Amino acid sequence: MIEDRSLDQAYGALSDSTRRGLLLALREGPARITDLAAPLPISFAAVARHVSVLESAGLIDREVRGREHWLTVRPAGLRPPGDWIADQVSFWSVRADALAARLERRERRLERPERQP
């Protein structure tokens, strides 16, 4: 089995809907943890833990400005999971196309009337 800890961390971070929501919110631009936590029905501490997971996975960056912690999406962190998915889609698309072609040939063969000797 191939092990890729960074890919595992990225997918682990993306597996949670709250963390995906935080990433979506950060698409608008840098934000403070406080601003991200405000609309959520969970505690600030819980949001901070989610942020920590995203940060550990390399999906966001944190910049401390005085007492405020500003977060930004790290696009490079999303590249490996995206590349892995794209590779799987490409592989299975080729396989599915080959299967479809084979089934089409088989269907044509079955539809042809047999020649009488």
MDAnalysis code that builds the backbone (N, CA, C; Angstrom):
import MDAnalysis as mda
import numpy as np

u = mda.Universe.empty(351, n_residues=117, atom_resindex=np.repeat(np.arange(117), 3), trajectory=True)
u.add_TopologyAttr("name", ["N", "CA", "C"] * 117)
u.add_TopologyAttr("resid", np.arange(1, 118))
u.add_TopologyAttr("resname", ["MET", "ILE", "GLU", "ASP", "ARG", "SER", "LEU", "ASP", "GLN", "ALA", "TYR", "GLY", "ALA", "LEU", "SER", "ASP", "SER", "THR", "ARG", "ARG", "GLY", "LEU", "LEU", "LEU", "ALA", "LEU", "ARG", "GLU", "GLY", "PRO", "ALA", "ARG", "ILE", "THR", "ASP", "LEU", "ALA", "ALA", "PRO", "LEU", "PRO", "ILE", "SER", "PHE", "ALA", "ALA", "VAL", "ALA", "ARG", "HIS", "VAL", "SER", "VAL", "LEU", "GLU", "SER", "ALA", "GLY", "LEU", "ILE", "ASP", "ARG", "GLU", "VAL", "ARG", "GLY", "ARG", "GLU", "HIS", "TRP", "LEU", "THR", "VAL", "ARG", "PRO", "ALA", "GLY", "LEU", "ARG", "PRO", "PRO", "GLY", "ASP", "TRP", "ILE", "ALA", "ASP", "GLN", "VAL", "SER", "PHE", "TRP", "SER", "VAL", "ARG", "ALA", "ASP", "ALA", "LEU", "ALA", "ALA", "ARG", "LEU", "GLU", "ARG", "ARG", "GLU", "ARG", "ARG", "LEU", "GLU", "ARG", "PRO", "GLU", "ARG", "GLN", "PRO"])
u.atoms.positions = np.array([
    [0.840, -1.166, 0.000],
    [0.000, 0.000, 0.000],
    [0.891, 1.237, 0.000],
    [0.504, 2.229, -0.785],
    [1.244, 3.484, -0.850],
    [0.787, 4.367, 0.303],
    [1.761, 4.887, 1.029],
    [1.425, 5.781, 2.135],
    [1.875, 7.183, 1.798],
    [1.001, 8.115, 1.975],
    [1.302, 9.520, 1.748],
    [0.631, 10.292, 2.874],
    [1.404, 10.560, 3.893],
    [0.858, 11.185, 5.098],
    [0.203, 12.535, 4.799],
    [0.817, 13.321, 3.915],
    [0.249, 14.648, 3.631],
    [-1.097, 14.522, 2.924],
    [-1.218, 13.533, 2.046],
    [-2.491, 13.312, 1.369],
    [-3.547, 12.833, 2.371],
    [-3.144, 11.943, 3.274],
    [-4.061, 11.473, 4.319],
    [-4.536, 12.629, 5.196],
    [-3.615, 13.512, 5.549],
    [-3.983, 14.661, 6.386],
    [-4.942, 15.585, 5.642],
    [-4.659, 15.815, 4.375],
    [-5.527, 16.698, 3.594],
    [-6.931, 16.121, 3.491],
    [-7.035, 14.833, 3.154],
    [-8.363, 14.234, 3.042],
    [-9.050, 14.138, 4.404],
    [-8.274, 13.890, 5.452],
    [-8.854, 13.889, 6.797],
    [-9.427, 15.256, 7.145],
    [-8.687, 16.297, 6.803],
    [-9.163, 17.661, 7.081],
    [-10.405, 17.979, 6.253],
    [-10.417, 17.531, 5.000],
    [-11.543, 17.824, 4.120],
    [-12.763, 16.956, 4.404],
    [-12.597, 15.932, 5.226],
    [-13.708, 15.013, 5.489],
    [-14.776, 15.610, 6.403],
    [-14.467, 16.711, 7.038],
    [-15.405, 17.323, 7.988],
    [-16.113, 18.517, 7.353],
    [-17.423, 18.550, 7.455],
    [-18.206, 19.622, 6.816],
    [-17.912, 20.995, 7.416],
    [-17.622, 21.066, 8.699],
    [-17.293, 22.358, 9.308],
    [-15.996, 22.899, 8.718],
    [-15.001, 22.031, 8.567],
    [-13.728, 22.477, 7.995],
    [-13.889, 22.875, 6.528],
    [-14.714, 22.129, 5.785],
    [-14.969, 22.522, 4.396],
    [-15.659, 23.882, 4.361],
    [-16.562, 24.125, 5.311],
    [-17.235, 25.415, 5.398],
    [-16.263, 26.543, 5.705],
    [-15.296, 26.276, 6.564],
    [-14.284, 27.287, 6.864],
    [-13.469, 27.620, 5.618],
    [-13.117, 26.596, 4.854],
    [-12.380, 26.837, 3.606],
    [-13.218, 27.657, 2.623],
    [-14.493, 27.347, 2.549],
    [-15.379, 28.123, 1.666],
    [-15.446, 29.584, 2.113],
    [-15.542, 29.804, 3.411],
    [-15.597, 31.173, 3.929],
    [-14.307, 31.927, 3.605],
    [-13.188, 31.220, 3.616],
    [-11.906, 31.868, 3.339],
    [-11.698, 32.166, 1.857],
    [-12.586, 31.661, 1.012],
    [-12.494, 32.013, -0.414],
    [-12.752, 33.501, -0.612],
    [-13.468, 34.105, 0.318],
    [-13.746, 35.541, 0.231],
    [-12.506, 36.372, 0.516],
    [-11.506, 35.757, 1.130],
    [-10.271, 36.459, 1.475],
    [-9.874, 36.162, 2.907],
    [-8.760, 36.741, 3.361],
    [-8.294, 36.502, 4.734],
    [-9.375, 36.858, 5.755],
    [-9.389, 36.089, 6.828],
    [-10.371, 36.340, 7.896],
    [-9.758, 35.960, 9.235],
    [-10.279, 36.599, 10.273],
    [-9.857, 36.256, 11.629],
    [-10.644, 35.030, 12.090],
    [-10.050, 34.253, 12.979],
    [-10.754, 33.092, 13.534],
    [-12.055, 33.544, 14.179],
    [-12.015, 34.675, 14.856],
    [-13.215, 35.213, 15.512],
    [-14.349, 35.415, 14.511],
    [-14.014, 35.955, 13.338],
    [-15.032, 36.199, 12.308],
    [-15.587, 34.885, 11.751],
    [-14.725, 33.907, 11.607],
    [-15.170, 32.613, 11.097],
    [-16.053, 31.892, 12.107],
    [-15.743, 32.073, 13.391],
    [-16.475, 31.380, 14.457],
    [-17.854, 31.983, 14.710],
    [-18.000, 33.272, 14.467],
    [-19.230, 33.987, 14.830],
    [-20.515, 33.326, 14.314],
    [-20.617, 32.963, 13.035],
    [-21.884, 32.404, 12.557],
    [-22.089, 30.913, 12.858],
    [-21.086, 30.273, 13.403],
    [-21.187, 28.820, 13.613],
    [-21.827, 28.476, 14.955],
    [-22.560, 27.357, 15.005],
    [-23.230, 26.958, 16.255],
    [-22.313, 26.154, 17.179],
    [-21.007, 26.399, 17.086],
    [-20.052, 25.701, 17.953],
    [-19.195, 26.745, 18.649],
    [-18.469, 26.308, 19.657],
    [-17.672, 27.251, 20.449],
    [-16.453, 27.740, 19.661],
    [-15.913, 28.850, 20.134],
    [-14.693, 29.385, 19.539],
    [-13.574, 28.346, 19.638],
    [-13.497, 27.657, 20.786],
    [-12.447, 26.639, 20.979],
    [-12.576, 25.518, 19.946],
    [-13.807, 25.127, 19.631],
    [-14.014, 24.083, 18.632],
    [-13.573, 24.559, 17.254],
    [-13.888, 25.804, 16.926],
    [-13.452, 26.364, 15.640],
    [-11.928, 26.417, 15.602],
    [-11.312, 26.819, 16.707],
    [-9.847, 26.882, 16.768],
    [-9.233, 25.501, 16.530],
    [-9.876, 24.447, 17.043],
    [-9.372, 23.082, 16.805],
    [-9.507, 22.716, 15.330],
    [-10.624, 23.074, 14.707],
    [-10.808, 22.814, 13.279],
    [-9.749, 23.564, 12.463],
    [-9.488, 24.802, 12.840],
    [-8.466, 25.599, 12.161],
    [-7.109, 24.925, 12.290],
    [-6.821, 24.394, 13.461],
    [-5.549, 23.708, 13.699],
    [-5.395, 22.489, 12.772],
    [-6.475, 21.750, 12.577],
    [-6.439, 20.585, 11.675],
    [-6.159, 21.042, 10.249],
    [-6.839, 22.092, 9.809],
    [-6.625, 22.612, 8.454],
    [-5.195, 23.122, 8.281],
    [-4.694, 23.750, 9.310],
    [-3.326, 24.270, 9.272],
    [-2.316, 23.126, 9.227],
    [-2.506, 22.110, 10.044],
    [-1.602, 20.958, 10.057],
    [-1.592, 20.221, 8.719],
    [-2.727, 20.240, 8.035],
    [-2.835, 19.578, 6.728],
    [-2.263, 20.433, 5.610],
    [-1.845, 21.647, 5.926],
    [-1.267, 22.527, 4.921],
    [-2.292, 23.184, 4.014],
    [-3.546, 23.254, 4.476],
    [-4.610, 23.823, 3.652],
    [-4.836, 25.310, 3.910],
    [-4.386, 25.788, 5.065],
    [-4.498, 27.219, 5.367],
    [-3.205, 27.706, 6.010],
    [-3.007, 29.002, 5.939],
    [-1.889, 29.660, 6.618],
    [-2.458, 30.604, 7.667],
    [-1.686, 30.776, 8.725],
    [-2.085, 31.667, 9.818],
    [-1.026, 32.763, 9.954],
    [-1.493, 33.971, 10.085],
    [-0.596, 35.101, 10.334],
    [-1.074, 35.788, 11.605],
    [-0.169, 35.917, 12.558],
    [-0.520, 36.571, 13.819],
    [-0.167, 38.049, 13.700],
    [-1.204, 38.891, 13.879],
    [-1.037, 40.352, 13.856],
    [-1.493, 40.873, 15.221],
    [-0.531, 41.087, 16.078],
    [-0.878, 41.489, 17.442],
    [-1.598, 40.341, 18.135],
    [-2.840, 40.597, 18.546],
    [-3.628, 39.561, 19.224],
    [-4.535, 38.804, 18.262],
    [-4.561, 39.240, 17.020],
    [-5.466, 38.628, 16.053],
    [-4.738, 37.597, 15.189],
    [-5.453, 36.515, 14.923],
    [-4.923, 35.465, 14.063],
    [-5.706, 35.497, 12.759],
    [-5.017, 35.847, 11.678],
    [-5.635, 35.935, 10.360],
    [-5.331, 34.668, 9.574],
    [-6.330, 34.166, 8.897],
    [-6.198, 32.924, 8.145],
    [-6.401, 33.179, 6.660],
    [-5.666, 32.445, 5.851],
    [-5.844, 32.475, 4.401],
    [-5.760, 31.046, 3.876],
    [-6.446, 30.813, 2.777],
    [-6.363, 29.501, 2.128],
    [-4.987, 29.381, 1.495],
    [-4.444, 28.197, 1.556],
    [-3.155, 27.895, 0.926],
    [-3.447, 27.018, -0.291],
    [-3.606, 27.617, -1.473],
    [-3.991, 26.852, -2.664],
    [-3.061, 25.671, -2.963],
    [-1.779, 25.821, -2.690],
    [-0.833, 24.729, -2.948],
    [-1.175, 23.491, -2.125],
    [-1.789, 23.677, -0.969],
    [-2.169, 22.539, -0.125],
    [-3.304, 21.725, -0.719],
    [-4.112, 22.360, -1.564],
    [-5.230, 21.657, -2.202],
    [-4.804, 20.918, -3.469],
    [-3.626, 21.233, -3.975],
    [-3.172, 20.631, -5.231],
    [-2.988, 19.110, -5.135],
    [-2.281, 18.569, -4.140],
    [-2.091, 17.106, -4.095],
    [-3.403, 16.310, -4.051],
    [-4.388, 16.685, -3.214],
    [-5.644, 15.933, -3.254],
    [-6.353, 16.065, -4.600],
    [-6.305, 17.256, -5.182],
    [-6.926, 17.462, -6.488],
    [-6.239, 16.652, -7.575],
    [-4.904, 16.611, -7.528],
    [-4.151, 15.829, -8.509],
    [-4.456, 14.337, -8.370],
    [-4.577, 13.870, -7.126],
    [-4.859, 12.446, -6.903],
    [-6.230, 12.088, -7.485],
    [-7.224, 12.927, -7.219],
    [-8.568, 12.690, -7.758],
    [-8.537, 12.728, -9.281],
    [-7.847, 13.721, -9.863],
    [-7.772, 13.831, -11.324],
    [-7.130, 12.588, -11.931],
    [-6.106, 12.064, -11.281],
    [-5.440, 10.851, -11.766],
    [-6.398, 9.662, -11.735],
    [-7.186, 9.546, -10.672],
    [-8.145, 8.444, -10.570],
    [-9.245, 8.573, -11.622],
    [-9.735, 9.777, -11.835],
    [-10.778, 10.011, -12.844],
    [-10.254, 9.640, -14.222],
    [-9.035, 10.056, -14.518],
    [-8.430, 9.747, -15.818],
    [-8.295, 8.241, -16.004],
    [-7.759, 7.560, -15.009],
    [-7.562, 6.116, -15.090],
    [-8.883, 5.388, -15.311],
    [-9.873, 5.709, -14.482],
    [-11.133, 4.977, -14.559],
    [-11.956, 5.368, -15.781],
    [-11.769, 6.579, -16.285],
    [-12.463, 6.970, -17.513],
    [-11.962, 6.145, -18.689],
    [-10.651, 5.953, -18.772],
    [-10.075, 5.127, -19.837],
    [-10.596, 3.703, -19.719],
    [-10.628, 3.180, -18.501],
    [-11.124, 1.811, -18.298],
    [-12.596, 1.702, -18.668],
    [-13.384, 2.684, -18.281],
    [-14.815, 2.663, -18.593],
    [-15.031, 2.771, -20.099],
    [-14.239, 3.600, -20.775],
    [-14.354, 3.721, -22.232],
    [-14.002, 2.407, -22.914],
    [-12.956, 1.731, -22.435],
    [-12.561, 0.442, -23.007],
    [-13.665, -0.595, -22.794],
    [-14.270, -0.608, -21.627],
    [-15.363, -1.540, -21.352],
    [-16.554, -1.248, -22.252],
    [-16.888, 0.030, -22.413],
    [-18.014, 0.396, -23.276],
    [-17.762, -0.048, -24.717],
    [-16.535, 0.138, -25.199],
    [-16.203, -0.290, -26.567],
    [-16.312, -1.805, -26.705],
    [-15.858, -2.524, -25.711],
    [-15.928, -3.987, -25.764],
    [-17.384, -4.459, -25.751],
    [-18.195, -3.859, -24.912],
    [-19.608, -4.242, -24.858],
    [-20.323, -3.890, -26.162],
    [-19.938, -2.776, -26.766],
    [-20.539, -2.390, -28.040],
    [-20.173, -3.403, -29.134],
    [-18.898, -3.827, -29.165],
    [-18.483, -4.857, -30.149],
    [-19.244, -6.157, -29.914],
    [-19.407, -6.525, -28.675],
    [-20.116, -7.762, -28.340],
    [-21.577, -7.672, -28.783],
    [-22.191, -6.526, -28.533],
    [-23.589, -6.313, -28.911],
    [-23.755, -6.413, -30.423],
    [-22.827, -5.808, -31.174],
    [-22.896, -5.876, -32.644],
    [-22.751, -7.311, -33.129],
    [-21.860, -8.047, -32.477],
    [-21.646, -9.454, -32.849],
    [-22.910, -10.275, -32.594],
    [-23.590, -9.998, -31.502],
    [-24.798, -10.750, -31.161],
    [-25.979, -10.379, -32.056],
    [-25.967, -9.158, -32.576],
    [-27.070, -8.719, -33.434],
    [-26.954, -9.237, -34.858],
    [-25.736, -9.581, -35.306],
    [-25.545, -10.077, -36.672],
    [-26.175, -11.457, -36.816],
    [-26.908, -11.656, -37.910],
    [-27.437, -13.005, -38.138],
    [-26.288, -13.939, -38.526],
    [-26.402, -15.168, -38.082],
    [-25.373, -16.162, -38.395],
    [-25.489, -16.562, -39.855],
    [-24.339, -16.790, -40.479],
    [-24.330, -17.220, -41.872],
    [-24.652, -18.701, -41.954],
    [-25.437, -19.032, -42.950],
    [-25.768, -20.436, -43.189],
    [-24.706, -21.018, -44.128],
    [-24.171, -22.223, -43.836],
    [-23.152, -22.818, -44.727],
    [-23.723, -23.313, -46.020],
])
